[in-house]
Amino acid sequence: MPIIVYFISQDSEVKYHARKSLISHIIPVVLLIILFISIFSSFTPIATGFNEQPSLWMAAGPLILMAIYMLVYVIVMVWNIVQGIKVLR
């Protein structure tokens, strides 16, 4: 939605807020893609050498990335709510 507003609007202030909103939407998506890549690469037999036990990073890495993703997502969500309240004032 922010990208549509950015291209449709002629007002520079609206474009500024749309660009900031787009960035706050892109950050969690990029982290989610990294998370999916790490999860799927850690569970493939090729990554573990078929017979080897997975390393600690391969076992705990996706869990750590999920925790980071949830933390970043909550921070971005709270930041968006605060910015929205500031605009309404």
N, CA, C and O atoms as CSV, one atom per row, in Angstrom:
chain,resi,resn,atom,element,x,y,z
A,1,MET,N,N,0.801,-1.199,0.000
A,1,MET,CA,C,0.000,0.000,0.000
A,1,MET,C,C,0.846,1.266,0.000
A,1,MET,O,O,0.513,2.199,-0.731
A,2,PRO,N,N,1.933,1.352,0.786
A,2,PRO,CA,C,2.702,2.596,0.781
A,2,PRO,C,C,3.322,2.919,-0.582
A,2,PRO,O,O,3.465,4.088,-0.938
A,3,ILE,N,N,3.683,1.902,-1.330
A,3,ILE,CA,C,4.284,2.164,-2.638
A,3,ILE,C,C,3.249,2.744,-3.607
A,3,ILE,O,O,3.587,3.567,-4.458
A,4,ILE,N,N,2.003,2.319,-3.478
A,4,ILE,CA,C,0.937,2.877,-4.319
A,4,ILE,C,C,0.714,4.341,-3.962
A,4,ILE,O,O,0.597,5.190,-4.846
A,5,VAL,N,N,0.655,4.635,-2.663
A,5,VAL,CA,C,0.478,6.015,-2.218
A,5,VAL,C,C,1.651,6.872,-2.680
A,5,VAL,O,O,1.462,8.019,-3.088
A,6,TYR,N,N,2.851,6.325,-2.618
A,6,TYR,CA,C,4.040,7.074,-3.028
A,6,TYR,C,C,3.961,7.501,-4.495
A,6,TYR,O,O,4.290,8.639,-4.829
A,7,PHE,N,N,3.531,6.602,-5.360
A,7,PHE,CA,C,3.490,6.921,-6.791
A,7,PHE,C,C,2.251,7.724,-7.196
A,7,PHE,O,O,2.297,8.457,-8.183
A,8,ILE,N,N,1.160,7.602,-6.462
A,8,ILE,CA,C,-0.065,8.309,-6.828
A,8,ILE,C,C,-0.062,9.748,-6.302
A,8,ILE,O,O,-0.533,10.658,-6.983
A,9,SER,N,N,0.465,9.952,-5.104
A,9,SER,CA,C,0.386,11.265,-4.474
A,9,SER,C,C,1.328,12.272,-5.127
A,9,SER,O,O,2.408,11.929,-5.607
A,10,GLN,N,N,0.885,13.516,-5.126
A,10,GLN,CA,C,1.708,14.614,-5.633
A,10,GLN,C,C,2.308,15.431,-4.489
A,10,GLN,O,O,3.237,16.208,-4.705
A,11,ASP,N,N,1.784,15.259,-3.277
A,11,ASP,CA,C,2.239,16.019,-2.109
A,11,ASP,C,C,3.566,15.456,-1.604
A,11,ASP,O,O,3.694,14.248,-1.407
A,12,SER,N,N,4.550,16.326,-1.395
A,12,SER,CA,C,5.877,15.866,-0.972
A,12,SER,C,C,5.858,15.313,0.457
A,12,SER,O,O,6.614,14.392,0.765
A,13,GLU,N,N,5.011,15.856,1.329
A,13,GLU,CA,C,4.941,15.346,2.699
A,13,GLU,C,C,4.330,13.942,2.728
A,13,GLU,O,O,4.777,13.084,3.490
A,14,VAL,N,N,3.324,13.713,1.910
A,14,VAL,CA,C,2.715,12.385,1.822
A,14,VAL,C,C,3.726,11.388,1.263
A,14,VAL,O,O,3.811,10.257,1.742
A,15,LYS,N,N,4.485,11.796,0.265
A,15,LYS,CA,C,5.517,10.914,-0.297
A,15,LYS,C,C,6.579,10.577,0.743
A,15,LYS,O,O,7.062,9.447,0.804
A,16,TYR,N,N,6.942,11.573,1.568
A,16,TYR,CA,C,7.935,11.346,2.623
A,16,TYR,C,C,7.443,10.271,3.594
A,16,TYR,O,O,8.180,9.341,3.921
A,17,HIS,N,N,6.204,10.399,4.050
A,17,HIS,CA,C,5.655,9.418,4.986
A,17,HIS,C,C,5.434,8.058,4.323
A,17,HIS,O,O,5.599,7.025,4.971
A,18,ALA,N,N,5.067,8.045,3.060
A,18,ALA,CA,C,4.895,6.778,2.344
A,18,ALA,C,C,6.232,6.055,2.211
A,18,ALA,O,O,6.292,4.833,2.340
A,19,ARG,N,N,7.307,6.808,1.952
A,19,ARG,CA,C,8.639,6.200,1.829
A,19,ARG,C,C,9.068,5.608,3.169
A,19,ARG,O,O,9.595,4.497,3.207
A,20,LYS,N,N,8.850,6.338,4.277
A,20,LYS,CA,C,9.193,5.815,5.596
A,20,LYS,C,C,8.361,4.574,5.925
A,20,LYS,O,O,8.864,3.620,6.519
A,21,SER,N,N,7.101,4.595,5.540
A,21,SER,CA,C,6.233,3.453,5.785
A,21,SER,C,C,6.677,2.237,4.971
A,21,SER,O,O,6.652,1.107,5.460
A,22,LEU,N,N,7.077,2.480,3.744
A,22,LEU,CA,C,7.555,1.383,2.890
A,22,LEU,C,C,8.782,0.727,3.496
A,22,LEU,O,O,8.897,-0.499,3.499
A,23,ILE,N,N,9.690,1.529,4.004
A,23,ILE,CA,C,10.886,0.980,4.636
A,23,ILE,C,C,10.511,0.138,5.853
A,23,ILE,O,O,11.082,-0.931,6.072
A,24,SER,N,N,9.547,0.620,6.648
A,24,SER,CA,C,9.149,-0.154,7.824
A,24,SER,C,C,8.387,-1.422,7.451
A,24,SER,O,O,8.280,-2.331,8.274
A,25,HIS,N,N,7.858,-1.506,6.233
A,25,HIS,CA,C,7.236,-2.743,5.760
A,25,HIS,C,C,8.276,-3.698,5.171
A,25,HIS,O,O,8.119,-4.916,5.256
A,26,ILE,N,N,9.321,-3.154,4.584
A,26,ILE,CA,C,10.333,-3.981,3.924
A,26,ILE,C,C,11.239,-4.689,4.935
A,26,ILE,O,O,11.640,-5.830,4.707
A,27,ILE,N,N,11.562,-4.031,6.040
A,27,ILE,CA,C,12.490,-4.615,7.020
A,27,ILE,C,C,12.019,-5.992,7.510
A,27,ILE,O,O,12.808,-6.935,7.449
A,28,PRO,N,N,10.786,-6.159,7.988
A,28,PRO,CA,C,10.370,-7.502,8.428
A,28,PRO,C,C,10.322,-8.530,7.289
A,28,PRO,O,O,10.590,-9.711,7.511
A,29,VAL,N,N,9.984,-8.088,6.075
A,29,VAL,CA,C,9.923,-9.026,4.946
A,29,VAL,C,C,11.316,-9.558,4.617
A,29,VAL,O,O,11.480,-10.753,4.372
A,30,VAL,N,N,12.314,-8.684,4.610
A,30,VAL,CA,C,13.690,-9.116,4.333
A,30,VAL,C,C,14.163,-10.082,5.412
A,30,VAL,O,O,14.772,-11.107,5.104
A,31,LEU,N,N,13.887,-9.763,6.675
A,31,LEU,CA,C,14.272,-10.672,7.752
A,31,LEU,C,C,13.542,-12.010,7.660
A,31,LEU,O,O,14.114,-13.051,7.985
A,32,LEU,N,N,12.288,-11.991,7.221
A,32,LEU,CA,C,11.537,-13.227,7.072
A,32,LEU,C,C,12.132,-14.102,5.967
A,32,LEU,O,O,12.197,-15.322,6.115
A,33,ILE,N,N,12.558,-13.503,4.884
A,33,ILE,CA,C,13.204,-14.253,3.804
A,33,ILE,C,C,14.495,-14.888,4.300
A,33,ILE,O,O,14.764,-16.055,4.016
A,34,ILE,N,N,15.296,-14.125,5.039
A,34,ILE,CA,C,16.540,-14.675,5.606
A,34,ILE,C,C,16.215,-15.822,6.560
A,34,ILE,O,O,16.913,-16.836,6.573
A,35,LEU,N,N,15.172,-15.667,7.346
A,35,LEU,CA,C,14.764,-16.717,8.279
A,35,LEU,C,C,14.365,-17.987,7.538
A,35,LEU,O,O,14.802,-19.077,7.908
A,36,PHE,N,N,13.542,-17.865,6.496
A,36,PHE,CA,C,13.141,-19.049,5.725
A,36,PHE,C,C,14.332,-19.734,5.075
A,36,PHE,O,O,14.412,-20.962,5.072
A,37,ILE,N,N,15.249,-18.964,4.531
A,37,ILE,CA,C,16.438,-19.553,3.912
A,37,ILE,C,C,17.250,-20.315,4.955
A,37,ILE,O,O,17.720,-21.421,4.690
A,38,SER,N,N,17.417,-19.729,6.136
A,38,SER,CA,C,18.209,-20.410,7.166
A,38,SER,C,C,17.515,-21.672,7.666
A,38,SER,O,O,18.178,-22.674,7.935
A,39,ILE,N,N,16.196,-21.636,7.794
A,39,ILE,CA,C,15.473,-22.821,8.267
A,39,ILE,C,C,15.556,-23.948,7.246
A,39,ILE,O,O,15.873,-25.086,7.593
A,40,PHE,N,N,15.273,-23.628,5.991
A,40,PHE,CA,C,15.280,-24.686,4.982
A,40,PHE,C,C,16.684,-25.195,4.681
A,40,PHE,O,O,16.849,-26.369,4.347
A,41,SER,N,N,17.686,-24.351,4.789
A,41,SER,CA,C,19.042,-24.822,4.531
A,41,SER,C,C,19.589,-25.641,5.694
A,41,SER,O,O,20.477,-26.470,5.499
A,42,SER,N,N,19.070,-25.420,6.897
A,42,SER,CA,C,19.580,-26.181,8.037
A,42,SER,C,C,18.956,-27.567,8.138
A,42,SER,O,O,19.501,-28.433,8.822
A,43,PHE,N,N,17.836,-27.795,7.480
A,43,PHE,CA,C,17.181,-29.096,7.569
A,43,PHE,C,C,17.364,-29.970,6.342
A,43,PHE,O,O,16.802,-31.064,6.280
A,44,THR,N,N,18.121,-29.526,5.386
A,44,THR,CA,C,18.341,-30.358,4.205
A,44,THR,C,C,19.461,-31.353,4.478
A,44,THR,O,O,20.400,-31.035,5.208
A,45,PRO,N,N,19.382,-32.541,3.911
A,45,PRO,CA,C,20.452,-33.530,4.119
A,45,PRO,C,C,21.775,-33.081,3.528
A,45,PRO,O,O,22.830,-33.472,4.027
A,46,ILE,N,N,21.748,-32.282,2.492
A,46,ILE,CA,C,22.998,-31.823,1.883
A,46,ILE,C,C,23.760,-30.936,2.855
A,46,ILE,O,O,24.989,-30.984,2.896
A,47,ALA,N,N,23.060,-30.132,3.632
A,47,ALA,CA,C,23.723,-29.227,4.571
A,47,ALA,C,C,24.418,-29.995,5.689
A,47,ALA,O,O,25.433,-29.532,6.207
A,48,THR,N,N,23.903,-31.142,6.067
A,48,THR,CA,C,24.513,-31.907,7.160
A,48,THR,C,C,25.424,-33.020,6.657
A,48,THR,O,O,25.975,-33.758,7.474
A,49,GLY,N,N,25.601,-33.167,5.379
A,49,GLY,CA,C,26.467,-34.218,4.863
A,49,GLY,C,C,25.827,-35.584,4.942
A,49,GLY,O,O,26.540,-36.583,5.037
A,50,PHE,N,N,24.540,-35.666,4.907
A,50,PHE,CA,C,23.725,-36.881,4.913
A,50,PHE,C,C,23.845,-37.692,6.198
A,50,PHE,O,O,22.815,-38.053,6.767
A,51,ASN,N,N,25.032,-37.995,6.680
A,51,ASN,CA,C,25.172,-38.861,7.846
A,51,ASN,C,C,25.675,-38.132,9.085
A,51,ASN,O,O,25.641,-38.692,10.181
A,52,GLU,N,N,26.134,-36.911,8.935
A,52,GLU,CA,C,26.699,-36.185,10.068
A,52,GLU,C,C,25.599,-35.579,10.928
A,52,GLU,O,O,24.496,-35.296,10.459
A,53,GLN,N,N,25.931,-35.389,12.191
A,53,GLN,CA,C,25.021,-34.688,13.091
A,53,GLN,C,C,25.110,-33.189,12.791
A,53,GLN,O,O,26.202,-32.681,12.534
A,54,PRO,N,N,23.992,-32.481,12.820
A,54,PRO,CA,C,24.054,-31.045,12.562
A,54,PRO,C,C,24.794,-30.309,13.678
A,54,PRO,O,O,24.737,-30.707,14.841
A,55,SER,N,N,25.480,-29.244,13.314
A,55,SER,CA,C,26.207,-28.463,14.303
A,55,SER,C,C,25.230,-27.679,15.169
A,55,SER,O,O,24.031,-27.635,14.892
A,56,LEU,N,N,25.755,-27.067,16.214
A,56,LEU,CA,C,24.907,-26.291,17.119
A,56,LEU,C,C,24.264,-25.127,16.378
A,56,LEU,O,O,23.093,-24.823,16.603
A,57,TRP,N,N,25.025,-24.466,15.489
A,57,TRP,CA,C,24.463,-23.333,14.732
A,57,TRP,C,C,23.315,-23.805,13.841
A,57,TRP,O,O,22.308,-23.109,13.711
A,58,MET,N,N,23.456,-24.975,13.229
A,58,MET,CA,C,22.396,-25.465,12.351
A,58,MET,C,C,21.153,-25.821,13.155
A,58,MET,O,O,20.039,-25.743,12.637
A,59,ALA,N,N,21.328,-26.206,14.398
A,59,ALA,CA,C,20.173,-26.548,15.221
A,59,ALA,C,C,19.561,-25.312,15.874
A,59,ALA,O,O,18.339,-25.164,15.889
A,60,ALA,N,N,20.395,-24.426,16.413
A,60,ALA,CA,C,19.892,-23.273,17.159
A,60,ALA,C,C,19.783,-22.022,16.311
A,60,ALA,O,O,19.081,-21.087,16.695
A,61,GLY,N,N,20.447,-21.975,15.179
A,61,GLY,CA,C,20.444,-20.783,14.327
A,61,GLY,C,C,19.064,-20.313,13.929
A,61,GLY,O,O,18.754,-19.134,14.103
A,62,PRO,N,N,18.209,-21.199,13.392
A,62,PRO,CA,C,16.858,-20.761,13.035
A,62,PRO,C,C,16.047,-20.269,14.233
A,62,PRO,O,O,15.246,-19.344,14.096
A,63,LEU,N,N,16.244,-20.872,15.395
A,63,LEU,CA,C,15.519,-20.404,16.581
A,63,LEU,C,C,15.976,-19.011,16.990
A,63,LEU,O,O,15.157,-18.176,17.375
A,64,ILE,N,N,17.272,-18.758,16.910
A,64,ILE,CA,C,17.798,-17.436,17.228
A,64,ILE,C,C,17.273,-16.420,16.228
A,64,ILE,O,O,16.879,-15.320,16.615
A,65,LEU,N,N,17.260,-16.770,14.950
A,65,LEU,CA,C,16.751,-15.857,13.940
A,65,LEU,C,C,15.263,-15.604,14.097
A,65,LEU,O,O,14.802,-14.494,13.829
A,66,MET,N,N,14.494,-16.605,14.524
A,66,MET,CA,C,13.065,-16.399,14.783
A,66,MET,C,C,12.865,-15.416,15.932
A,66,MET,O,O,11.984,-14.558,15.871
A,67,ALA,N,N,13.681,-15.538,16.976
A,67,ALA,CA,C,13.572,-14.608,18.104
A,67,ALA,C,C,13.930,-13.194,17.667
A,67,ALA,O,O,13.260,-12.238,18.057
A,68,ILE,N,N,14.976,-13.051,16.863
A,68,ILE,CA,C,15.361,-11.735,16.347
A,68,ILE,C,C,14.252,-11.177,15.473
A,68,ILE,O,O,13.928,-9.993,15.562
A,69,TYR,N,N,13.668,-12.016,14.630
A,69,TYR,CA,C,12.585,-11.566,13.753
A,69,TYR,C,C,11.396,-11.069,14.570
A,69,TYR,O,O,10.845,-10.006,14.282
A,70,MET,N,N,11.004,-11.825,15.577
A,70,MET,CA,C,9.862,-11.405,16.395
A,70,MET,C,C,10.151,-10.093,17.114
A,70,MET,O,O,9.279,-9.228,17.203
A,71,LEU,N,N,11.374,-9.938,17.629
A,71,LEU,CA,C,11.745,-8.708,18.305
A,71,LEU,C,C,11.711,-7.521,17.351
A,71,LEU,O,O,11.152,-6.476,17.685
A,72,VAL,N,N,12.298,-7.669,16.175
A,72,VAL,CA,C,12.299,-6.585,15.190
A,72,VAL,C,C,10.879,-6.269,14.743
A,72,VAL,O,O,10.533,-5.099,14.577
A,73,TYR,N,N,10.054,-7.286,14.546
A,73,TYR,CA,C,8.684,-7.077,14.109
A,73,TYR,C,C,7.887,-6.279,15.148
A,73,TYR,O,O,7.133,-5.373,14.793
A,74,VAL,N,N,8.055,-6.614,16.417
A,74,VAL,CA,C,7.354,-5.890,17.483
A,74,VAL,C,C,7.857,-4.450,17.556
A,74,VAL,O,O,7.058,-3.528,17.718
A,75,ILE,N,N,9.170,-4.242,17.437
A,75,ILE,CA,C,9.726,-2.888,17.471
A,75,ILE,C,C,9.187,-2.060,16.320
A,75,ILE,O,O,8.800,-0.909,16.521
A,76,VAL,N,N,9.153,-2.617,15.119
A,76,VAL,CA,C,8.648,-1.887,13.951
A,76,VAL,C,C,7.152,-1.599,14.114
A,76,VAL,O,O,6.691,-0.517,13.752
A,77,MET,N,N,6.399,-2.548,14.649
A,77,MET,CA,C,4.970,-2.339,14.841
A,77,MET,C,C,4.708,-1.216,15.848
A,77,MET,O,O,3.854,-0.361,15.614
A,78,VAL,N,N,5.432,-1.216,16.956
A,78,VAL,CA,C,5.276,-0.160,17.956
A,78,VAL,C,C,5.706,1.185,17.377
A,78,VAL,O,O,5.055,2.202,17.616
A,79,TRP,N,N,6.797,1.191,16.620
A,79,TRP,CA,C,7.275,2.425,15.994
A,79,TRP,C,C,6.225,2.984,15.037
A,79,TRP,O,O,5.991,4.193,15.012
A,80,ASN,N,N,5.596,2.120,14.255
A,80,ASN,CA,C,4.546,2.575,13.338
A,80,ASN,C,C,3.348,3.150,14.089
A,80,ASN,O,O,2.776,4.153,13.662
A,81,ILE,N,N,2.967,2.537,15.186
A,81,ILE,CA,C,1.845,3.046,15.976
A,81,ILE,C,C,2.194,4.425,16.556
A,81,ILE,O,O,1.378,5.345,16.510
A,82,VAL,N,N,3.399,4.560,17.098
A,82,VAL,CA,C,3.823,5.848,17.651
A,82,VAL,C,C,3.846,6.918,16.567
A,82,VAL,O,O,3.374,8.033,16.787
A,83,GLN,N,N,4.388,6.592,15.407
A,83,GLN,CA,C,4.435,7.570,14.314
A,83,GLN,C,C,3.037,7.934,13.839
A,83,GLN,O,O,2.789,9.091,13.499
A,84,GLY,N,N,2.129,6.986,13.808
A,84,GLY,CA,C,0.762,7.261,13.417
A,84,GLY,C,C,0.067,8.191,14.403
A,84,GLY,O,O,-0.686,9.077,14.001
A,85,ILE,N,N,0.319,7.991,15.690
A,85,ILE,CA,C,-0.269,8.864,16.712
A,85,ILE,C,C,0.311,10.278,16.600
A,85,ILE,O,O,-0.411,11.260,16.771
A,86,LYS,N,N,1.616,10.380,16.312
A,86,LYS,CA,C,2.231,11.706,16.141
A,86,LYS,C,C,1.615,12.458,14.961
A,86,LYS,O,O,1.413,13.670,15.035
A,87,VAL,N,N,1.318,11.744,13.877
A,87,VAL,CA,C,0.735,12.391,12.708
A,87,VAL,C,C,-0.679,12.882,13.011
A,87,VAL,O,O,-1.095,13.928,12.512
A,88,LEU,N,N,-1.418,12.128,13.829
A,88,LEU,CA,C,-2.793,12.529,14.156
A,88,LEU,C,C,-2.842,13.771,15.029
A,88,LEU,O,O,-3.828,14.508,14.991
A,89,ARG,N,N,-1.820,14.015,15.802
A,89,ARG,CA,C,-1.804,15.188,16.681
A,89,ARG,C,C,-1.564,16.387,15.881
A,89,ARG,O,O,-1.512,17.491,16.424
